Amino acid sequence: MRATVRDIAAETGLSIATVSRVLNGQSNVAPHTRELVLQVVGRLGDQAPRPRAAQETMAGGTVYVRCPYLLTDYFGLIVSSIGETVELHGGQMILSTGESARRPALSGLPGRSDIAGAILILPPEPGEELVRLRDRRFPFVVIDPRTPPPKDIVAVSAAHFAGARKLMAHVVELGHRRVGIIGGPVKWLPSEARLAGYTASLADVGVLPSAELLRNVLEPNAENGYRAACELLDLPERPTALVAFNDKMAVGALWAAAERGLSVPGDLSVAGFDDIDLSRATLPMLTTVRQPLQEMGRMAVTLLMRLLSRHTLEALHVSLGTDVIVRDSTGPAPR
């Protein structure tokens, strides 16, 4: 079997990125480090990994990564995987994040000679601005778009609808029929897709969507999840389960349940979405949907490399699979 870059890294004690730079003939490697890698390659002979073809590397190009949000455990996982993958392919990353990244920046990208392409994470700009950037032949990839991506714009996201549908299917299999839904921002593609998935599984068991049991928030955080859950749990006939847009809002729902003396999952089941570290730090731990956050970052880099190599991309919007992770926060509906 052919050895991998990871195998050589393990044998030499070097990082995968360093081994990759040696194999791709890049100059930013110390001589003794290069010699160490080449000795192992020579010993492996035909089993050694082949250097990537020139069109498969970034050839030292710089990728502009824009994430106009705080690098929490959600966005941080995506950004770190982008950086690792860019370095693995011989490139560099310029990161613009937080409030400073919210200023208009897209129109100036095509004129920057120091940037080969860009990865835009949940860009707040309307689709028209992305179209203008596309029309200027600037290569970029969108991760988790807010709105349906315009034609010929490359995007990667998780399978929001399928994940939400599987999660709600788990909830209704436990006997829940009166389910409160704490949704994300209105007219936001992930929110709409997840809401459609939740309602689809309810419809499968003959439960029609009820406006009384739906709350949408402007910012999907724990505090807003708490407020929405309070409203739902204070209804004359409270729901037996709450399904939130994300794990942070589900944590807010746990606060509201504890405040009312409700046991989870005995009196109330609670579920989230994302499977960030927070979902395993609660008591009980959260049932949730696992998004492939790091794979989204890696896939975005791969797609950008193909754009830089002028490959034709037919699957312009790549949707990565999700998994339902069942933990202790969901249980049979109370009698």
C-alpha positions in Angstrom: 0.0 0.0 0.0 1.2 3.5 -0.8 2.3 5.5 2.2 0.5 8.8 3.0 1.8 12.3 4.0 0.4 11.5 7.4 2.6 8.4 7.6 5.7 10.4 6.8 4.8 13.1 9.3 4.3 10.4 12.0 7.7 8.9 11.3 9.7 12.1 11.1 7.8 13.9 13.9 7.0 16.8 11.6 3.7 18.4 10.9 1.6 17.2 7.9 1.9 20.8 6.4 5.7 20.7 6.6 5.9 17.3 4.9 3.5 18.6 2.2 5.7 21.6 1.6 8.7 19.4 1.1 6.9 17.1 -1.3 5.6 20.0 -3.3 9.1 21.5 -3.7 8.4 24.7 -1.8 11.4 26.7 -0.6 10.1 27.8 2.9 11.6 24.7 4.6 14.8 24.4 6.6 17.5 22.3 4.8 17.8 19.7 7.6 14.0 19.3 7.7 13.9 18.8 3.9 16.7 16.2 4.1 14.8 14.3 6.9 11.7 14.0 4.8 13.6 13.1 1.6 15.4 10.3 3.4 12.1 8.7 4.4 10.8 9.2 0.8 13.9 7.5 -0.6 13.6 4.6 1.8 9.9 4.1 0.8 10.7 4.1 -2.9 7.5 3.5 -5.0 5.4 3.4 -1.8 6.2 7.1 -1.1 3.4 9.6 -1.7 3.6 11.4 -5.0 3.9 15.2 -5.0 0.7 16.9 -6.0 0.5 18.2 -9.6 1.1 21.9 -9.9 -2.6 22.5 -10.7 -3.6 20.8 -7.4 -1.6 23.2 -5.2 -2.1 26.8 -4.5 1.5 27.5 -5.4 2.0 29.9 -2.5 -1.3 31.8 -3.2 -3.1 33.7 -0.4 -6.7 33.0 0.4 -8.8 35.7 2.0 -11.2 34.3 4.6 -14.0 36.5 5.8 -16.0 35.6 8.9 -17.9 38.6 10.2 -18.7 36.9 13.5 -16.9 36.0 16.7 -14.8 32.9 16.4 -16.8 30.8 18.8 -16.7 27.0 18.9 -19.0 27.0 15.8 -17.1 29.4 13.5 -13.8 28.7 15.1 -13.9 25.1 13.9 -14.7 26.1 10.4 -11.9 28.7 10.2 -9.3 26.5 11.8 -10.0 23.7 9.3 -9.7 26.2 6.4 -6.4 27.4 7.7 -5.0 23.9 8.1 -6.1 22.9 4.6 -4.8 26.0 3.0 -1.4 25.5 4.6 -1.5 21.8 3.6 -1.8 22.8 0.0 1.1 25.3 0.2 -1.0 28.5 0.5 -1.5 31.2 3.1 -4.6 32.6 4.7 -5.6 36.2 5.5 -8.4 36.2 8.1 -10.9 39.0 8.6 -13.2 38.4 11.5 -15.5 40.0 14.0 -17.0 43.5 13.7 -14.2 44.8 11.5 -15.2 42.2 8.8 -18.7 43.6 8.7 -17.6 46.7 6.8 -18.0 46.6 3.0 -15.1 44.6 1.6 -16.2 42.5 -1.3 -15.9 45.1 -4.0 -12.2 45.7 -3.3 -11.1 42.0 -3.5 -10.7 41.7 -7.3 -8.2 44.6 -7.3 -5.9 43.0 -4.7 -2.9 41.4 -6.4 -1.9 39.7 -3.1 -5.1 37.6 -3.0 -5.7 34.5 -5.2 -9.3 33.9 -4.0 -11.7 34.1 -1.1 -13.8 32.0 1.2 -16.8 33.9 2.6 -18.5 32.4 5.7 -22.2 33.2 6.1 -21.8 36.5 4.2 -24.4 39.1 5.3 -24.4 40.8 1.8 -27.4 40.3 -0.5 -27.1 38.0 -3.4 -26.7 40.9 -5.8 -23.3 41.8 -4.3 -22.1 38.2 -4.7 -23.3 38.2 -8.3 -21.2 41.4 -9.0 -18.2 39.7 -7.5 -18.8 36.6 -9.6 -19.1 38.8 -12.8 -15.7 40.3 -12.2 -14.3 36.7 -12.5 -13.0 36.7 -8.9 -12.8 33.1 -7.5 -14.6 32.6 -4.2 -16.6 30.0 -2.3 -19.4 30.7 0.2 -19.8 28.6 3.3 -23.3 28.3 4.7 -25.0 31.0 2.6 -27.8 33.1 4.3 -30.0 33.0 1.2 -30.2 30.6 -1.8 -26.9 31.1 -3.7 -27.4 32.8 -7.1 -26.6 30.9 -10.2 -23.0 29.9 -10.8 -21.8 30.8 -7.3 -20.0 27.9 -5.5 -21.3 27.2 -2.0 -20.9 24.5 0.6 -23.2 23.9 3.6 -24.7 21.1 5.7 -27.9 19.2 4.9 -30.1 21.4 7.1 -33.4 20.0 5.9 -32.4 16.4 6.1 -30.8 16.8 9.5 -33.8 18.6 11.0 -36.2 16.1 9.5 -34.3 13.2 11.1 -34.2 14.9 14.4 -37.9 15.6 14.5 -38.5 12.0 13.4 -36.7 10.9 16.5 -38.9 13.2 18.7 -42.2 12.0 17.2 -41.1 8.4 17.5 -40.9 9.1 21.3 -44.6 9.9 21.2 -44.4 13.7 21.1 -47.1 15.5 19.1 -47.2 18.9 20.8 -43.7 20.2 19.9 -42.5 23.8 20.3 -40.0 25.0 17.7 -37.5 27.7 18.5 -36.4 28.9 15.1 -33.6 31.1 13.9 -33.7 34.4 12.0 -36.6 34.7 9.5 -35.6 34.7 5.8 -32.3 33.0 6.6 -31.7 29.9 4.5 -30.6 27.5 7.3 -33.6 28.6 9.4 -36.0 28.0 6.6 -34.5 24.6 5.7 -34.5 23.4 9.3 -38.0 24.6 10.0 -39.2 22.8 6.8 -37.4 19.6 8.0 -39.1 19.9 11.5 -42.5 20.4 10.1 -42.1 17.6 7.5 -41.6 15.0 10.2 -44.6 16.3 12.2 -46.7 16.2 9.0 -45.7 12.5 8.6 -47.6 11.7 11.8 -50.6 14.0 11.0 -49.5 17.1 13.0 -50.0 20.4 11.1 -47.7 23.4 11.8 -49.1 25.7 14.5 -48.1 29.3 14.8 -48.8 29.1 18.5 -45.9 26.6 18.9 -43.3 28.5 16.8 -41.0 31.3 17.9 -38.3 32.9 15.7 -35.4 35.0 17.1 -33.2 37.6 15.5 -29.9 36.3 17.1 -29.7 32.5 17.8 -28.1 32.6 21.2 -28.8 31.1 24.6 -30.5 34.2 26.0 -33.0 34.4 23.1 -33.6 30.7 23.3 -34.4 31.1 27.0 -37.0 33.9 26.2 -38.6 31.9 23.5 -38.8 28.8 25.6 -40.4 30.8 28.5 -43.1 31.9 26.1 -43.8 28.4 24.9 -43.7 26.8 28.4 -46.1 29.3 29.8 -48.8 28.5 27.2 -52.0 27.2 28.8 -51.2 23.8 27.2 -47.4 23.6 27.2 -45.5 21.5 24.7 -44.0 18.2 25.7 -40.8 18.8 23.7 -38.8 21.8 22.4 -36.6 21.7 19.3 -34.3 24.6 18.9 -32.5 26.1 15.9 -29.1 25.4 17.5 -27.5 24.1 20.6 -27.1 27.5 22.2 -30.8 28.1 22.0 -31.5 24.6 23.4 -29.3 25.5 26.4 -31.6 28.5 26.9 -34.6 26.1 26.8 -32.9 24.0 29.5 -32.7 27.2 31.7 -36.4 27.9 31.2 -37.3 24.3 32.1 -35.2 24.3 35.2 -36.7 27.6 36.3 -40.2 26.1 36.1 -39.2 22.9 38.0 -39.6 20.7 34.9 -37.3 17.7 34.6 -35.6 16.9 31.3 -36.5 14.5 29.7 -39.2 13.3 32.2 -41.5 16.4 31.9 -40.0 17.9 28.8 -37.7 16.8 26.0 -35.2 19.3 24.5 -33.1 19.0 21.3 -30.6 21.3 19.5 -28.6 21.4 16.3 -24.8 21.7 15.5 -23.3 19.3 18.1 -20.8 21.9 19.4 -18.9 21.3 22.6 -21.6 23.0 24.6 -24.0 20.2 23.8 -21.9 17.8 25.9 -21.4 20.3 28.8 -25.1 20.3 29.9 -26.9 18.1 32.3 -28.5 16.2 30.7 -26.4 16.3 27.6 -28.2 17.4 24.5 -29.7 15.4 21.7 -28.7 17.3 18.6 -27.7 17.1 14.9 -24.0 16.9 14.1 -22.9 19.2 11.4 -19.6 18.4 9.6 -18.2 21.9 10.5 -14.5 21.0 9.8 -15.3 19.2 6.7 -17.2 22.3 5.4 -14.0 24.2 5.8 -11.9 21.6 4.0 -14.4 21.2 1.2 -14.5 25.0 0.7 -10.7 25.0 0.2 -11.0 22.1 -2.3 -13.6 23.8 -4.3 -11.6 27.1 -4.3 -8.6 25.2 -5.6 -10.6 23.9 -8.5 -11.8 27.4 -9.3 -8.2 28.6 -9.3 -7.3 25.8 -11.6 -10.2 26.8 -13.9 -12.0 23.5 -13.5 -15.6 23.3 -14.5 -17.8 22.8 -11.4 -21.1 21.1 -12.1 -22.2 20.6 -8.4 -22.1 24.3 -7.5 -23.8 23.9 -4.2 -22.4 21.0 -2.1 -24.5 19.8 0.8 -22.7 17.7 3.4 -24.5 15.0 5.3 -25.6 15.3 9.0 -26.2 12.8 11.8 -28.6 12.8 14.7 -26.8 12.3 18.0 -29.2 11.0 20.6 -28.3 11.8 24.2 -30.2 12.1 27.5 -32.2 15.3 26.9 -34.9 13.5 24.9 -37.3 10.8 26.2 -40.8 9.4 25.8 -43.6 11.9 25.9 -45.2 12.2 29.3 -48.7 10.9 29.8 
